[in-house]
Amino acid sequence: MVARRESLRRALAWLLLGAVAPGARADEALRVGAPAPPLVLHSLDGRSIATRELLGKVVIATFWATWCGPCREELPLLSAFHERHRRQGLEVLGFSLDTPDALPAVREVAAGLGFPVGLLGSAYAGAYGRVWRIPVSFTIDRRGLLADDGWNDAQPSWTTERLRRIVLPLLRA
């Protein structure tokens, strides 16, 4: 009976994950305090930056687009915060949801930011799911654990107060 329940639980998890993040495994589900699913940013300058290579740093993975007003308001704030705290081990990775034909506009926005930016290339971000709302960000602590799940934030845009509340304690740890 216990084995059957476990099989049903796993099947349900696979069905639910498949609806949210095709190809994601049940053990890669987003859970604050669990290992953060991997992400790789293919930056506009040709680098590949993997979150798993950033262990020891606090990482903010932010998803945005040039046509998103709240994103355009948030990006300068996030860039300034990154500049102030990069020596403490803060890394920000900017994933643009723009299409390749909007690359000139993405480059223009990226030129004013102090962190790497790249095109996501799809609406799906692996185990983070289909990016259906922007801006949305995910914060990973120095140990590679998910510290903040942007899908669960009622107000997902970064504000000075939210950065202080979520990110500063991680930088001090």
N, CA, C and O of each residue as an XYZ file, in Angstrom:
692
protein
N       0.820     -1.198      0.000
C       0.000      0.000      0.000
C       0.862      1.260      0.000
O       0.574      2.215     -0.722
N       1.926      1.258      0.817
C       2.812      2.416      0.880
C       3.507      2.615     -0.463
O       3.647      3.744     -0.933
N       3.944      1.513     -1.080
C       4.620      1.602     -2.380
C       3.670      2.166     -3.440
O       4.073      2.958     -4.292
N       2.413      1.749     -3.373
C       1.443      2.252     -4.350
C       1.209      3.746     -4.166
O       1.130      4.486     -5.146
N       1.098      4.195     -2.917
C       0.923      5.623     -2.650
C       2.119      6.425     -3.171
O       1.964      7.493     -3.762
N       3.311      5.879     -2.934
C       4.516      6.564     -3.407
C       4.524      6.629     -4.932
O       4.902      7.653     -5.502
N       4.116      5.564     -5.592
C       4.054      5.565     -7.058
C       3.039      6.590     -7.554
O       3.305      7.305     -8.520
N       1.891      6.669     -6.911
C       0.879      7.651     -7.293
C       1.372      9.076     -7.050
O       1.133      9.973     -7.859
N       2.064      9.272     -5.926
C       2.599     10.601     -5.616
C       3.607     11.020     -6.681
O       3.582     12.163     -7.139
N       4.491     10.108     -7.077
C       5.491     10.426     -8.101
C       4.831     10.692     -9.449
O       5.241     11.602    -10.169
N       3.825      9.915     -9.792
C       3.134     10.123    -11.067
C       2.459     11.489    -11.090
O       2.511     12.203    -12.092
N       1.827     11.844     -9.977
C       1.186     13.154     -9.887
C       2.229     14.268     -9.992
O       2.003     15.268    -10.673
N       3.365     14.098     -9.322
C       4.426     15.102     -9.404
C       4.914     15.251    -10.836
O       5.130     16.371    -11.299
N       5.091     14.149    -11.540
C       5.536     14.209    -12.937
C       4.511     14.931    -13.806
O       4.877     15.741    -14.659
N       3.233     14.640    -13.593
C       2.192     15.304    -14.373
C       2.186     16.806    -14.112
O       2.117     17.609    -15.042
N       2.259     17.172    -12.839
C       2.239     18.587    -12.496
C       3.479     19.303    -13.010
O       3.377     20.403    -13.553
N       4.648     18.694    -12.846
C       5.875     19.310    -13.340
C       5.856     19.403    -14.854
O       6.342     20.386    -15.414
N       5.320     18.426    -15.515
C       5.259     18.457    -16.970
C       4.416     19.608    -17.465
O       4.702     20.179    -18.518
N       3.379     19.960    -16.724
C       2.522     21.070    -17.128
C       3.211     22.411    -16.905
O       2.914     23.392    -17.587
N       4.131     22.447    -15.949
C       4.791     23.697    -15.619
C       6.141     23.811    -16.309
O       6.474     24.859    -16.863
N       6.906     22.752    -16.277
C       8.268     22.820    -16.807
C       8.590     21.526    -17.541
O       9.150     20.605    -16.947
N       8.249     21.443    -18.813
C       8.535     20.227    -19.551
C      10.001     19.847    -19.440
O      10.887     20.689    -19.583
N      10.240     18.594    -19.189
C      11.602     18.103    -19.085
C      12.168     18.183    -17.683
O      13.231     17.617    -17.427
N      11.501     18.864    -16.766
C      12.006     18.964    -15.402
C      11.740     17.651    -14.678
O      10.738     16.976    -14.915
N      12.669     17.310    -13.789
C      12.499     16.090    -13.007
C      11.879     16.451    -11.670
O      11.984     17.591    -11.216
N      11.234     15.481    -11.042
C      10.573     15.725     -9.760
C      11.568     16.205     -8.708
O      11.208     17.004     -7.843
N      12.832     15.724     -8.769
C      13.799     16.136     -7.765
C      14.367     17.527     -8.053
O      15.184     18.027     -7.279
N      13.949     18.157     -9.149
C      14.396     19.502     -9.474
C      13.309     20.544     -9.188
O      13.451     21.704     -9.575
N      12.244     20.147     -8.525
C      11.163     21.084     -8.235
C      11.689     22.244     -7.392
O      12.602     22.072     -6.585
N      11.109     23.413     -7.586
C      11.526     24.586     -6.822
C      11.050     24.481     -5.384
O       9.857     24.349     -5.113
N      12.003     24.541     -4.475
C      11.683     24.563     -3.051
C      12.725     25.434     -2.365
O      13.923     25.165     -2.455
N      12.274     26.469     -1.683
C      13.198     27.287     -0.917
C      13.899     26.389      0.092
O      13.257     25.616      0.802
N      15.222     26.500      0.148
C      16.028     25.679      1.048
C      16.583     24.428      0.389
O      17.459     23.769      0.949
N      16.081     24.091     -0.803
C      16.579     22.934     -1.549
C      17.596     23.420     -2.588
O      17.641     24.612     -2.890
N      18.404     22.521     -3.133
C      19.332     22.942     -4.180
C      18.588     23.630     -5.324
O      17.565     23.143     -5.807
N      19.125     24.765     -5.740
C      18.516     25.522     -6.842
C      18.759     24.775     -8.147
O      19.877     24.328     -8.404
N      17.733     24.634     -8.966
C      17.947     24.012    -10.274
C      18.965     24.819    -11.076
O      19.044     26.039    -10.933
N      19.733     24.147    -11.908
C      20.765     24.864    -12.661
C      20.181     25.783    -13.727
O      19.134     25.511    -14.314
N      20.884     26.862    -13.950
C      20.585     27.810    -15.029
C      21.909     28.171    -15.689
O      22.940     28.252    -15.021
N      21.880     28.384    -16.988
C      23.070     28.854    -17.694
C      22.670     30.075    -18.506
O      21.749     30.026    -19.321
N      23.377     31.166    -18.269
C      23.173     32.381    -19.041
C      24.177     32.384    -20.187
O      25.384     32.287    -19.964
N      23.679     32.495    -21.406
C      24.521     32.664    -22.581
C      24.504     34.162    -22.872
O      23.595     34.679    -23.521
N      25.534     34.840    -22.374
C      25.532     36.303    -22.391
C      25.735     36.867    -23.789
O      26.190     36.178    -24.701
N      25.387     38.126    -23.928
C      25.498     38.810    -25.212
C      26.947     38.900    -25.686
O      27.204     39.034    -26.883
N      27.894     38.827    -24.748
C      29.306     38.892    -25.140
C      29.915     37.505    -25.357
O      31.134     37.371    -25.469
N      29.068     36.475    -25.415
C      29.532     35.142    -25.780
C      29.963     34.235    -24.642
O      30.419     33.118    -24.888
N      29.831     34.686    -23.407
C      30.188     33.823    -22.269
C      29.014     32.943    -21.887
O      27.858     33.298    -22.117
N      29.317     31.795    -21.303
C      28.300     30.941    -20.690
C      28.576     30.942    -19.201
O      29.655     30.550    -18.757
N      27.588     31.389    -18.428
C      27.749     31.503    -16.983
C      26.712     30.603    -16.326
O      25.509     30.849    -16.417
N      27.194     29.561    -15.665
C      26.307     28.588    -15.015
C      26.174     28.920    -13.534
O      27.163     29.233    -12.871
N      24.959     28.853    -13.021
C      24.756     29.133    -11.599
C      25.547     28.146    -10.736
O      26.012     28.505     -9.654
N      25.698     26.936    -11.196
C      26.446     25.933    -10.415
C      27.925     26.293    -10.295
O      28.604     25.816     -9.386
N      28.429     27.129    -11.202
C      29.827     27.570    -11.138
C      29.991     28.760    -10.196
O      31.110     29.210     -9.955
N      28.897     29.263     -9.671
C      28.930     30.452     -8.828
C      28.757     30.127     -7.345
O      28.411     31.002     -6.551
N      28.998     28.874     -6.975
C      28.923     28.509     -5.555
C      29.861     29.418     -4.770
O      30.961     29.732     -5.225
N      29.420     29.835     -3.593
C      30.184     30.777     -2.788
C      29.728     32.212     -3.000
O      30.141     33.116     -2.273
N      28.883     32.419     -3.989
C      28.331     33.751     -4.267
C      26.816     33.710     -4.093
O      26.201     32.646     -4.163
N      26.228     34.866     -3.868
C      24.771     35.005     -3.861
C      24.390     35.395     -5.284
O      24.949     36.339     -5.844
N      23.448     34.675     -5.862
C      23.080     34.881     -7.262
C      21.608     35.280     -7.360
O      20.732     34.652     -6.766
N      21.368     36.334     -8.121
C      19.998     36.710     -8.482
C      19.861     36.435     -9.973
O      20.584     37.013    -10.784
N      18.941     35.562    -10.330
C      18.606     35.311    -11.735
C      17.312     36.072    -11.990
O      16.268     35.756    -11.419
N      17.395     37.078    -12.855
C      16.230     37.918    -13.114
C      15.783     37.757    -14.562
O      16.605     37.724    -15.479
N      14.480     37.658    -14.753
C      13.872     37.472    -16.073
C      13.104     38.738    -16.419
O      12.300     39.218    -15.620
N      13.349     39.281    -17.610
C      12.806     40.579    -17.983
C      12.677     40.658    -19.504
O      13.042     39.726    -20.221
N      12.151     41.788    -19.980
C      12.064     42.050    -21.423
C      12.080     43.560    -21.648
O      11.697     44.335    -20.771
N      12.521     43.959    -22.820
C      12.598     45.392    -23.131
C      11.218     46.037    -23.178
O      11.088     47.229    -22.900
N      10.194     45.276    -23.522
C       8.844     45.815    -23.646
C       8.083     45.831    -22.327
O       6.918     46.227    -22.293
N       8.720     45.408    -21.249
C       8.086     45.327    -19.928
C       8.439     46.574    -19.116
O       9.585     46.743    -18.698
N       7.449     47.447    -18.895
C       7.666     48.674    -18.136
C       8.221     48.446    -16.737
O       9.227     49.058    -16.381
N       7.593     47.575    -15.917
C       8.133     47.324    -14.576
C       9.562     46.769    -14.611
O      10.355     47.042    -13.710
N       9.886     46.000    -15.639
C      11.247     45.474    -15.776
C      12.225     46.621    -15.990
O      13.284     46.674    -15.364
N      11.863     47.528    -16.873
C      12.755     48.650    -17.205
C      12.964     49.557    -15.995
O      14.010     50.194    -15.872
N      11.973     49.620    -15.098
C      12.127     50.395    -13.863
C      13.020     49.659    -12.868
O      13.801     50.284    -12.151
N      12.907     48.345    -12.827
C      13.633     47.522    -11.857
C      15.114     47.365    -12.205
O      15.957     47.346    -11.307
N      15.440     47.253    -13.486
C      16.807     46.933    -13.899
C      17.856     47.929    -13.394
O      18.894     47.490    -12.900
N      17.640     49.247    -13.492
C      18.657     50.169    -12.958
C      18.853     50.018    -11.445
O      19.979     50.116    -10.959
N      17.783     49.784    -10.708
C      17.875     49.572     -9.267
C      18.705     48.326     -8.978
O      19.590     48.346     -8.123
N      18.418     47.255     -9.686
C      19.139     45.988     -9.503
C      20.615     46.157     -9.884
O      21.497     45.621     -9.213
N      20.875     46.891    -10.944
C      22.249     47.122    -11.382
C      23.028     47.927    -10.332
O      24.172     47.596    -10.022
N      22.420     48.967     -9.794
C      23.086     49.778     -8.775
C      23.345     48.962     -7.512
O      24.410     49.083     -6.907
N      22.391     48.140     -7.114
C      22.558     47.282     -5.944
C      23.705     46.302     -6.191
O      24.527     46.066     -5.306
N      23.756     45.737     -7.388
C      24.834     44.814     -7.754
C      26.193     45.510     -7.668
O      27.147     44.950     -7.129
N      26.277     46.721     -8.195
C      27.544     47.460     -8.154
C      27.995     47.702     -6.713
O      29.183     47.596     -6.410
N      27.046     48.028     -5.819
C      27.387     48.293     -4.420
C      27.811     47.032     -3.675
O      28.583     47.116     -2.720
N      27.319     45.857     -4.095
C      27.526     44.641     -3.304
C      28.295     43.532     -4.022
O      28.399     42.422     -3.500
N      28.825     43.808     -5.188
C      29.546     42.750     -5.913
C      30.777     42.290     -5.152
O      31.126     41.111     -5.219
N      31.449     43.184     -4.429
C      32.642     42.789     -3.665
C      32.287     41.876     -2.498
O      33.151     41.173     -1.973
N      31.024     41.885     -2.091
C      30.556     40.985     -1.037
C      30.129     39.635     -1.610
O      29.721     38.744     -0.866
N      30.223     39.484     -2.929
C      29.902     38.196     -3.543
C      28.549     38.133     -4.217
O      27.992     37.045     -4.363
N      28.003     39.261     -4.630
C      26.712     39.257     -5.325
C      26.925     39.158     -6.829
O      27.728     39.893     -7.404
N      26.205     38.253     -7.451
C      26.181     38.123     -8.909
C      24.735     38.242     -9.371
O      23.833     37.688     -8.743
N      24.516     38.953    -10.454
C      23.188     39.063    -11.057
C      23.301     38.585    -12.489
O      24.218     38.972    -13.213
N      22.369     37.744    -12.893
C      22.297     37.239    -14.265
C      20.964     37.678    -14.847
O      19.912     37.381    -14.280
N      20.996     38.382    -15.973
C      19.778     38.910    -16.585
C      19.361     38.121    -17.808
O      20.058     38.121    -18.822
N      18.230     37.451    -17.713
C      17.694     36.636    -18.804
C      16.577     37.417    -19.506
O      15.501     37.609    -18.941
N      16.838     37.861    -20.732
C      15.841     38.610    -21.483
C      14.921     37.645    -22.233
O      15.382     36.687    -22.854
N      13.628     37.910    -22.167
C      12.653     37.112    -22.897
C      12.384     37.660    -24.292
O      11.515     37.156    -25.003
N      13.119     38.681    -24.680
C      12.947     39.238    -26.019
C      13.334     38.215    -27.081
O      14.117     37.298    -26.832
N      12.769     38.394    -28.264
C      13.101     37.529    -29.393
C      14.380     38.036    -30.059
O      14.758     39.192    -29.872
N      15.049     37.179    -30.837
C      16.307     37.599    -31.471
C      16.192     38.861    -32.327
O      17.163     39.606    -32.455
N      15.030     39.108    -32.908
C      14.892     40.319    -33.720
C      14.946     41.595    -32.872
O      15.131     42.683    -33.417
N      14.789     41.482    -31.567
C      14.869     42.633    -30.667
C      16.264     42.784    -30.055
O      16.453     43.568    -29.125
N      17.231     42.041    -30.573
C      18.581     42.066    -30.017
C      19.173     43.480    -29.914
O      19.818     43.778    -28.909
N      18.985     44.362    -30.902
C      19.531     45.726    -30.736
C      18.956     46.440    -29.502
O      19.689     47.135    -28.798
N      17.681     46.279    -29.241
C      17.065     46.907    -28.062
C      17.593     46.278    -26.774
O      17.817     46.977    -25.785
N      17.793     44.958    -26.785
C      18.343     44.270    -25.611
C      19.764     44.770    -25.348
O      20.129     45.047    -24.206
N      20.558     44.882    -26.408
C      21.938     45.378    -26.258
C      21.947     46.805    -25.694
O      22.793     47.144    -24.867
N      21.015     47.625    -26.140
C      20.933     49.006    -25.654
C      20.650     49.037    -24.157
O      21.287     49.795    -23.425
N      19.707     48.228    -23.695
C      19.397     48.162    -22.265
C      20.589     47.582    -21.505
O      20.981     48.107    -20.463
N      21.160     46.502    -22.027
C      22.270     45.821    -21.351
C      23.484     46.733    -21.192
O      24.233     46.607    -20.223
N      23.680     47.647    -22.136
C      24.835     48.552    -22.080
C      24.806     49.427    -20.828
O      25.853     49.882    -20.366
N      23.621     49.665    -20.279
C      23.499     50.483    -19.078
C      23.479     49.685    -17.787
O      23.261     50.249    -16.714
N      23.702     48.387    -17.875
C      23.637     47.531    -16.688
C      25.025     47.031    -16.302
O      25.895     46.867    -17.157
N      25.219     46.796    -15.037
C      26.502     46.319    -14.542
C      26.567     44.826    -14.349
O      27.431     44.337    -13.621
N      25.677     44.090    -14.980
C      25.685     42.626    -14.872
C      25.431     42.023    -16.248
O      24.884     42.690    -17.126
N      25.823     40.764    -16.441
C      25.664     40.141    -17.760
C      24.203     39.860    -18.099
O      23.382     39.546    -17.237
N      23.920     39.987    -19.393
C      22.575     39.782    -19.926
C      22.671     38.846    -21.121
O      23.651     38.864    -21.866
N      21.640     38.028    -21.290
C      21.549     37.166    -22.463
C      20.094     36.914    -22.808
O      19.203     37.141    -21.990
N      19.858     36.443    -24.020
C      18.501     36.066    -24.426
C      18.190     34.685    -23.874
O      19.018     33.778    -23.956
N      17.005     34.524    -23.315
C      16.609     33.222    -22.776
C      16.428     32.212    -23.900
O      16.800     31.048    -23.751
N      15.868     32.637    -25.007
C      15.724     31.764    -26.165
C      14.441     30.960    -26.190
O      14.114     30.349    -27.207
N      13.708     30.948    -25.090
C      12.464     30.194    -24.983
C      11.703     30.743    -23.783
O      12.284     31.402    -22.920
N      10.425     30.474    -23.731
C       9.646     30.893    -22.556
C       9.869     29.955    -21.379
O       9.371     30.209    -20.283
N      10.613     28.873    -21.594
C      10.853     27.894    -20.532
C      12.247     28.056    -19.969
O      13.215     28.211    -20.712
N      12.341     28.020    -18.672
C      13.619     28.146    -17.972
C      13.874     26.897    -17.146
O      14.072     26.975    -15.934
N      13.868     25.750    -17.802
C      14.139     24.484    -17.110
C      13.171     24.243    -15.973
O      11.959     24.392    -16.127
N      13.719     23.869    -14.831
C      12.890     23.547    -13.672
C      12.232     24.784    -13.054
O      11.390     24.657    -12.165
N      12.611     25.976    -13.516
C      11.958     27.193    -13.031
C      10.604     27.381    -13.705
O       9.798     28.208    -13.279
N      10.366     26.618    -14.745
C       9.061     26.631    -15.395
C       8.982     27.587    -16.560
O       9.973     28.172    -16.996
N       7.768     27.722    -17.042
C       7.480     28.649    -18.140
C       7.405     30.045    -17.541
O       6.643     30.288    -16.606
N       8.192     30.950    -18.078
C       8.207     32.321    -17.575
C       7.004     33.033    -18.171
O       7.017     33.454    -19.328
N       5.979     33.155    -17.367
C       4.702     33.705    -17.818
C       4.432     35.077    -17.231
O       3.503     35.764    -17.658
N       5.237     35.484    -16.253
C       5.049     36.778    -15.596
C       6.430     37.410    -15.421
O       7.357     36.770    -14.924
N       6.552     38.645    -15.825
C       7.820     39.338    -15.615
C       7.543     40.726    -15.067
O       6.475     41.280    -15.327
N       8.457     41.294    -14.329
C       9.712     40.675    -13.952
C       9.496     39.591    -12.904
O       8.554     39.639    -12.113
N      10.390     38.624    -12.922
C      10.420     37.592    -11.890
C      11.884     37.233    -11.679
O      12.664     37.160    -12.628
N      12.243     37.009    -10.417
C      13.628     36.693    -10.078
C      13.669     35.546     -9.085
O      12.709     35.274     -8.364
N      14.825     34.883     -9.078
C      15.077     33.792     -8.148
C      16.433     34.057     -7.519
O      17.385     34.422     -8.209
N      16.520     33.874     -6.207
C      17.759     34.157     -5.490
C      18.331     32.856     -4.953
O      17.629     32.045     -4.349
N      19.628     32.679     -5.190
C      20.347     31.467     -4.785
C      21.407     31.875     -3.772
O      22.146     32.833     -3.995
N      21.482     31.151     -2.659
C      22.453     31.514     -1.624
C      23.849     30.969     -1.956
O      24.038     30.301     -2.973
N      24.792     31.254     -1.110
C      26.194     30.882     -1.341
C      26.407     29.368     -1.432
O      27.373     28.909     -2.041
N      25.507     28.602     -0.828
C      25.632     27.135     -0.864
C      24.931     26.522     -2.066
O      24.941     25.302     -2.236
N      24.322     27.359     -2.903
C      23.616     26.848     -4.074
C      22.181     26.457     -3.794
O      21.557     25.749     -4.584
N      21.652     26.922     -2.658
C      20.271     26.616     -2.288
C      19.360     27.769     -2.707
O      19.746     28.937     -2.656
N      18.149     27.416     -3.120
C      17.176     28.437     -3.486
C      16.766     29.185     -2.225
O      16.249     28.585     -1.283
N      16.997     30.492     -2.207
C      16.691     31.311     -1.039
C      15.401     32.105     -1.210
O      14.752     32.466     -0.228
N      15.029     32.375     -2.468
C      13.797     33.132     -2.728
C      13.233     32.669     -4.060
O      13.927     32.674     -5.077
N      11.978     32.270     -4.046
C      11.270     31.774     -5.230
C      10.346     32.877     -5.725
O       9.309     33.149     -5.119
N      10.728     33.507     -6.825
C       9.970     34.629     -7.356
C       8.529     34.327     -7.698
O       7.696     35.234     -7.712
N       8.214     33.066     -7.976
C       6.818     32.734     -8.287
C       5.915     32.936     -7.080
O       4.712     33.146     -7.234
N       6.482     32.874     -5.882
C       5.664     32.985     -4.670
C       5.593     34.396     -4.108
O       4.978     34.613     -3.064
N       6.209     35.353     -4.782
C       6.194     36.731     -4.296
C       4.985     37.475     -4.851
O       4.781     37.532     -6.063
N       4.189     38.042     -3.952
C       3.021     38.808     -4.386
C       3.451     40.044     -5.178
O       2.796     40.414     -6.152
N       4.531     40.675     -4.770
C       5.114     41.827     -5.469
C       6.505     41.418     -5.939
O       7.483     41.649     -5.229
N       6.612     40.816     -7.119
C       7.888     40.240     -7.537
C       8.951     41.242     -7.972
O      10.125     40.880     -8.052
N       8.582     42.483     -8.253
C       9.591     43.463     -8.657
C      10.504     43.787     -7.484
O      10.068     43.868     -6.336
N      11.792     43.971     -7.803
C      12.733     44.360     -6.769
C      12.508     45.807     -6.371
O      12.321     46.678     -7.221
N      12.529     46.049     -5.091
C      12.529     47.386     -4.514
C      13.732     47.440     -3.582
O      14.304     46.401     -3.250
N      14.118     48.624     -3.161
C      15.230     48.740     -2.219
C      14.935     47.947     -0.960
O      15.807     47.245     -0.448
N      13.704     48.056     -0.455
C      13.333     47.336      0.773
C      13.409     45.833      0.565
O      13.920     45.118      1.427
N      12.918     45.348     -0.545
C      12.922     43.900     -0.816
C      14.350     43.381     -0.974
O      14.664     42.295     -0.485
N      15.212     44.130     -1.642
C      16.616     43.733     -1.774
C      17.276     43.677     -0.399
O      18.026     42.745     -0.108
N      17.004     44.658      0.434
C      17.584     44.662      1.790
C      17.088     43.472      2.603
O      17.856     42.841      3.330
N      15.804     43.174      2.475
C      15.202     42.100      3.274
C      15.655     40.711      2.819
O      15.896     39.839      3.653
N      15.773     40.498      1.517
C      16.072     39.164      0.998
C      17.562     38.943      0.757
O      18.101     37.904      1.138
N      18.229     39.901      0.134
C      19.594     39.678     -0.336
C      20.650     40.032      0.715
O      21.609     39.281      0.891
N      20.497     41.145      1.408
C      21.530     41.541      2.370
C      21.828     40.470      3.421
O      23.003     40.232      3.702
N      20.828     39.812      4.017
C      21.159     38.753      4.978
C      21.972     37.609      4.343
O      22.821     37.010      5.002
N      21.713     37.318      3.090
C      22.466     36.255      2.405
C      23.913     36.676      2.189
O      24.813     35.840      2.263
N      24.149     37.946      1.925
C      25.506     38.435      1.719
C      26.297     38.437      3.029
O      27.518     38.283      3.022
N      25.607     38.608      4.132
C      26.268     38.624      5.448
C      26.579     37.206      5.938
O      27.448     37.016      6.790
N      25.875     36.226      5.402
C      26.061     34.835      5.874
C      27.380     34.248      5.405
O      27.688     33.096      5.712
